[in-house]
Amino acid sequence: MRYAFVGLGHLGGHLAASLLRNGFDVTVFDRGPEAVARLVALGATAATSPADAARRAGNAITCLPSPKVSEAVLAGPEGLLDGLPAGGTWIEMSTNGREEILRLAKLAEAKGVHTLECPVTGGVHLAAAGKITALVGGDAGLYERHRAAIEAMCARSFLMGPVGSAAVIKVITNMLAFIHLVAAGEALMLAKQGGLDLAQAYHAICASSGTSFVHETESQLILNGSYDIAFTMDLALKDLGFATGMGREFGVPLELASKVEDIFRDGKAAFGGDAWSTKIVKLLEDKVGTDLRAPGFPARLV
């Protein structure tokens, strides 16, 4: 089966590369020529627009930074809906709110195009290794039709229910990750100020009931000082906004998530929206007047 892939950033580039490694015919489009060139070098075909890519492939995958960009790529001039045939499928791997993906799916449906939402979770380093997890929303038969492609990109996938379901669980997982990140920074600072060896404290927490996936991964980048998680403050704030919006919609008081959203607003004000999200811990380092560094930790996750 052939796929167009639009959006070759930190995450999308790795997902498209996994399709190519597994023998899929992939046509790519991105506004960045260097990103396109990297995929062409791996065997992809370059397109001149999302519509051109979709026209050549018949099915399309997107991995984009915001619902606004997703809508422009899907339904704007020379968008995917100008190229996808009736009966084709749009697989949306971006993170959206539930209302956004439902609205966009209706635009696709009006053109006879099926929608699978398929946001991923686990981090860019797992996407690079083909080990990331897919959270799928859509028709079960459509999921089975495209399951081989999803499994080429992702080690595990979970069909959560109809379109909109994956958006809810994806926002929940990201909300938890940002809460865990702030908590991990506070834990490491307590260890530092308590006179502990930070490397030993890191490993002890990993072996404890207090560990988390975020501590085991992102704490390494804090201890290295690179903070390079390849995910920005702006993206974190987008996802936290989805979470607190869902809290209001569903009548759930998200006190921790709301506090963490405020902390990330402070982080953006201090470091800019393009700063890595893990740099949120530097707010605490600056307040206390000491850094959290230990030898032997990587600058990037592999």
N, C-alpha and C positions, 0 to 999 in steps of 0.2 A: 504494500500500500504506500502511496506517495503522500507527503506532507509538505505544506508550506510552513516555515517557521519565521515568525516576526517578533523581534525583540531579543537581541543577542548580547545583553548586558552581562553582569557578573554571574547571574543565575542562568538566564536563557541560553547563553553561549555554551555552557556545559551541558545543558539538556539536549540542545541540538546536536552537539558532538556525540553524545551517547547514542542518539538515533543513527547517526552515520556509522559509528563503530559497530552497530548491530545490523548493518546492511540495509537500512531504509534509504529510499530515494528522497532527498530533502532539498527543497528550494528555499533560499533564505532572503530576508530583507531586513535591513536595519539602517537607521540614519547615519551610523558611523561606518565609514568605509573600511576601517581597520578591522572591525568586528566581522564584517562580511568576508574580508580577505582571509581571516583565520579559518572560517568555516569552509570557504572554497578550497583552501589548501588541504582540508580533510576530505574533500570529495563532494561538497554541496554545489548546487547551481545558484548563481546570483540572479535576483529579480530586480526589476526597476521600480516596483511599487508593491504594496500589499496585494492589490488586485491582480497584478501580474503573477505574483507568487501563487496566489490561490487558483488562478486560472490554469496554471501549469500542473498543479498538484491535485486539486479536487477536494482536499481537506486541509485545514489550517490549524496551527498551534500558535498561541501568543503567550508571551511572558513579558509583561510591561509594568511600569512603575506606579500607575494610578488608574482609577476608573475613567478619568477624563481622557487619558491617552488610549486606553482600551477602546473607548467609544469612537475616538477619531480613527483608529486603525480598523475597527470593524465596519463602521457605517459612514465615515467621512468620504470625501472625494478620493477616488482610486483606492477605496478601502476594500477589505476582504469580501464584503457582500457584493461588490461590483465584479468579483471574479469567481466566487464559489458557485457551483451549480446547485440547483434544487436537489436535495438529498445528500448534499455534502455535509461535513461536520466541522464545527468550530470548537476546538479544545482550548479553553481559557485557563492558563496556568498562573495568571497573575493573582494577587490577593485583592479581593473586592469585598465590599459590604454585601449583605444579602439582597437589599433592595436594588443595588447597582447591577448585580449579575442577573436578577430576575428581569429587570428592565431591558438589559442588553440581549438576553435570550429571546425576549419577545420581538426585538428588532430583527434578529436572525430568523425566527420562526416565520415572520411575515414574508421573508424571501425564500421560504422552503428549506432553510438551513437548520440542522440539528445542533444543539449545544451540549457539551460536557464541560462542567467546571472541574478543574483539576489542579488546585493550588498545591504546592509542595511544602514540606517542613523538614527541618534537620540541618539546614545551613549550606552555604555555597560549597564548602569542602566536601560534603557528602554528595552533592550534585556532581562535582567533578569526578568522583569515584563511581557514579552510578548507584549510589547507596541511599539516596534521599527517599522520603516517603511521600506518596501521593494521597491526597484526600479528594475523593471524587463525588460529584453530585450530578445526577442525571438518570436517564432510562437505563435499566439493567442490560437490555439487549444492545444498546449503543455502547455501553461500557465494554461488553464482551467483544464487540466488533473492533474496538480500538485498544483492547487490552494488551496486545503484543507490543504496540508502540509505547504505551504507558509503562509496561514492565521493562522495556529496553532502557528507559530513562530512570526508573525508580525501583528500588529493591522491594518495596512493599506498597500496596495500595489498598485503600479502604473505601468501599462504596457506602456513602453515608445516607443516601436517600435521593429525593428529587433535586433538581437544580435549586440552589439556595442553601442546601444542607451543608455542603462542603465549606461555603463561606462562613457559616456559623462556627464550625469546629476549627477552621483555620484561624479565625480571629481569636478563639479561645486559646489555642496553642501559643499564638504569638503574645497574647496578654500574659500568659503564664511565664513565657520566656523573659519578658522585660521585668516582671516582678522578681523572678529568680536572679536576673542580672544585678539589679540594685541590691538585693539581699546578699548576693555573693560578695559584692564590693564591701558591704558593711561588715560581713563576717571576716573577710581578710584584714580589714582595718582593725577590728577588735584583736585579731591575732597579732598584728604588727605592734599595736600599742600595748598589748599584754606581754611583749617581749619574746614571742615565739619566732622560730625560724619559719619564714613564709613558705618555703618549698615543702617542708615537713608538714606544715599546717594544711597546705593544699592537698597533699596525699592523704592525710588523716581524714579530712572532710570527705574526700572521694570514697573512703572506706566506711563512712558513717551513715547513720539514718538521715543526716542532713544534706546528703549529696543531691545533685541534680545534673541533668544533661548540660545545662548552661554552665554550672560551676566546672564540670569536668572539661569543657571545651573553652569557653570564653575567658574563664579565669586565667588560663594559660597566657592569653594575649595581654591581659592586664599585667600579669607578673613579668612578661617580657617587656612591656612598655610600648608595643606597637599599636595595640587596640584594633588591629586590622582584621575585622570580621567581614569586610566587604558588604556591609549593610549600614545604611546611613541613619542619622537622627531624624531626618525628614520622613523616611520610610517607617521608622519606629512610631513617630507621632501619628502618621496616617493610620497605622494598625491599632494603636491605642485609642484613637478617635472612633474607629469602627467599634471597638469593644465597649467603650463608655456609651456610645450611641445605642448599641444593642441593650446595654443595661437599662437605659431609660425606656427603650421600647418594650422590653420584657418585664419591667418592674422589678429589676434586681439591683439593689444598692451596691455598686462595685467600689467599695471604699479604698481598697488597696490599689486597684487599677487606676482610680482617679488620682490618688496621691502620686503614683508612678508617672502618670501622664504629666502632672505638674512638674515633677523632677526633670522629665525629658524636655519640657518647655524651657526650663532653666538651662539645661544642657545645650539646647539649640541657641539660646541667647548668648551663652558663653563661648561656644566653639563653632557655631554655624550649622546649618542644616545638612551640609555635605560631610560633616565629621562622622567618623564611624560610631555606631550606636554604643559600642562597648566603652567608648570614651566617657560615657555618662559617669563612670566610677571616678574619673578625674575631678569631677565636682567635689566629691568627698575628700580626695587627696588634697585638693587645694584648700578646703575648709580646715582640715586637720594640720596642714603644713608639712606633709610627708608623702612620699610615694610608696607604691606597693610593687617592689621589684625583687626578683629572685633569679639566680642563674639557672640555666638549663631548660628554659621554656622557649617555645618557638615563636617567631614573629608572625607566622601564618599557620593555619591548621591544614593538615594534609590527610 
